[in-house]
Amino acid sequence: MPIFDDESLPPKVASLAARLVEPNNDPKKFEDEEDDDAIFAELEAEIENDDSATLREQGLDRLKQEMAKVKEMQDNAHGRYMEITNEKEVVRISANEPRCIVHFYHTNFRRCEIMDKHLAKLAPKYFSTRFIRVFVENIPWLVEKLVIKVLPCVVCFVDGVSKDRLIGFEELGNNDAFDTAVLELRLTQSGVIQKGGNKFGPVTYNISSSSSLSMPRRTLRGSGAQDDEEFDLDD
């Protein structure tokens, strides 16, 4: 998420700006505010000492605006793969984030654990997309609304609309040992980490403060030879 056109910047300024406003390059950066302060101080000095009047006049204001955006996204857990346990919070996040990836999982299924590992690697890399996972027994209304039957299931939301979904590993080679890059490429095709086509028609939902998040009993099943038993969410 560059704040300037790199071609218009002195190399050192471009490098510092990228380090400061692209936390997806380093997951540990979330925990190092002192490093941010040092980079900003150095960047500020470079801009103020630059020969370009335009850069001096506009650079710091634009930088501060982008820093504020990045800080807000950091506070909203961008760049991290997090579990959300409250169903209304899952609805709020998926409806309000410009791009959001939600992994619907169950502890009974080993392939859900495999999917977790890959998504955890991608979350810091794609800072502008929110990555979360949800335990299906915590979100029965949403499972029913999105007609989720097979796990693992990854649903891609763009501007509050479910644009695409990955069900099991069939599109990932149907192999537990698939590379993270295979999942990454598949997600780019959905537009959730970059613009692209979508495979499924849109699914939208509305929820009021008085809505009851409940559903009838339904059965989910795992994908893969070792996860082929069925189980009831209410059992």
N, C-alpha and C positions, 0 to 999 in steps of 0.2 A: 504494500500500500504506500508507494512513494508519494511524498508531499510535493516534490518538484519534478520537472522534467530533467532527468539526470544529464541530458546533453547540454542544458543551459547552465549547469553548475560547475564550479571548479571541482576537480576530482576529490579533494580532501573534504570539501563541504558535502558533496554527494555521498561520500562514504560515511561520514558522521551522521548525516540525516537518516540514511538507511539503517544504521545501527540503532538509532534512537527510536524510530517510529515503525520498525518492522520487528516486533518481539517474536514473531513466528520463527525467526531464524535461530532463536535460542530459548528453549523452554525455561531455563534457570533465570532468565532475565526478569521474570515476574517478581522474584524475591530479592532483587538487587537495586533498590531505589537510589543508593549512593552512586552506583555506576551510572545510572541515568543522569543524575545531577552533574557528574563529572563530564559526561559526553555533551550535555547541553551547554555547559560553561565553555567547553572547547569550541563547540559549534557556534555559539554566540560570538566568541572572539573572532572566529574565522569570517563570519558574515560582516561584523562591524569593520574589520580591516580590509575587506574586499574592495577592489577598485570600482565595482559596479554599484552605482547609486541606487538602481532599481532593486538589486539584491539586498542592499542595506536597509532600504525603506520598507520593503515588503516581506523580506525573508523571515524576520523574527515573528512578525504577526502571523504569517501563514504557518510557521513552525509551531507556534503556541496553540493555534487552533487545532492542528493535527494531533499534537500531544494530548490536548484535552479529549479528543475523540478516542485516541488509543487508551487513555487512562480510564475512560468510561467503559470501554470494551473489556479492559482488564478486570475492572470491578464486576463486570457481568460474566466473568469466567471464560472469556474468549481465550483460546490457546490452550485450554485444559479440557480433558475428558472427564466429565463429572456425572455422578449418579444423582438423579432427582427422584425423590420418593413421594412427593405430593402431587396428586393427579392434576389439580387445578394449576399448579406451577408448571407442569409439563405442557398443558394447554396454552398457558400464557407465553411461555418461551417459544414454542413452535409457531404461535400465531403472530408474535411481535418481532422475532428476529428476521432480518432479510434473508438469511440462509441458515438452515438448521438441520443437523443430522441426528436422528433419534434411533438408537438401537434398542429394540424390544427384546428382552432376554429372559431366560429362566435358568436357575441354578442347576436344574436337572440335566441340562444339555451342554456337553463338552464343546460343541461347536460355537456356542455363545461365548465361551471363554476365549476361543481362538479369535473371534471377531473383535472382542474387547481389545486384545493385544494390538491388532492392526489399527483400530480407530484411535487408540491412545498414541500411536506413532504419528498419525496424520493430524491430530488436533493442534499441536504446536506449529505445524507447517502451514496450516490454512487458518490463520488468525481471524480472518473476517467471517468465518463460518463457525457457528456454535455446535459443539459436539456433546451430546448427552446420552446416557443410557438409563433405561427404566425397567424395573422388575415388573413383569406382566401382572402379577398378583396385586400389585399396588395401584394399578390403573385399569380396572375392569371396564369402565365406561369407554375409555379411549380405545381399548382393544376391540370392543364391540363396534364402535363407530368406524374404525378403520378396517374392520373385517380382517383382523390378524389371526391366522390359524396355524401357520408354520413358523418355527423358530430355528435359527436366528432370523430376525426380520429387521432390516434397516430402512427407515422411511426418510425420504429427502423432502424437506419443506423449503419452499422459496416464496418469500413474501406472504407467509401464513397459509400457503396452499401446499398440499402434499403432491409433489410433482412426479415422484418416482419411488420405487422401493426395490430392495434386494431381498429375496426370499431364499434362505439356505445358501448353499455354495455353488448351485448349478451354474450361475453365470461367472463364477470365479474358477472354473476348471473342475468343479466338483471334487476338489482335492483339499484335504486339511492342511497341506503344506504350501498353499499358494503364497506368492510374494505380496507384500504390502502394495507394491506398485500396480499389481493387477486390480486390487480394490480401488486404488487411487484413480486409475484410468476409468474404471466403471463409474465412479462418482462424478468425474468430470463430465461424463456423458449426460448426467442428469441436470447439470447446471448448478448443482449445490456447492461446488467448489470452483467452478468456472462456467461460463455460458456454454450451453449446449442444448440438444434436444431432450425431450422427455418421452418416456415410454407409456406412462399411464395418464389417463384423463385426470383433471383436477378433482380433489376431494376437499371440500370446505366444511367448517363446522363453526357454530356459534354457541356460546355458553353464557348464561346469565348468572348473577350472584345467587339466585335462588334455585339453580338447576340441581337436580339430584344425580350424582354420578354413580349410577348403579346399572347393572346389566344382568340378564339371565345367565344361567350356567352354560358355559360353552367349553369346548375341548380344543386344546392346542396340541400339536405334535412336533417333534423335532425332526430336522432333516438329517439324512445320513444313515448309514447302515447300523451304527451303534446307538442311534438316538431315535429309533423308529417306534417306540412305545407311545401310547396316548395317555394323557393325564387330564384330569378335570381341575380347573383353577380353584374350585370351591372345596376340593378334597383336602 
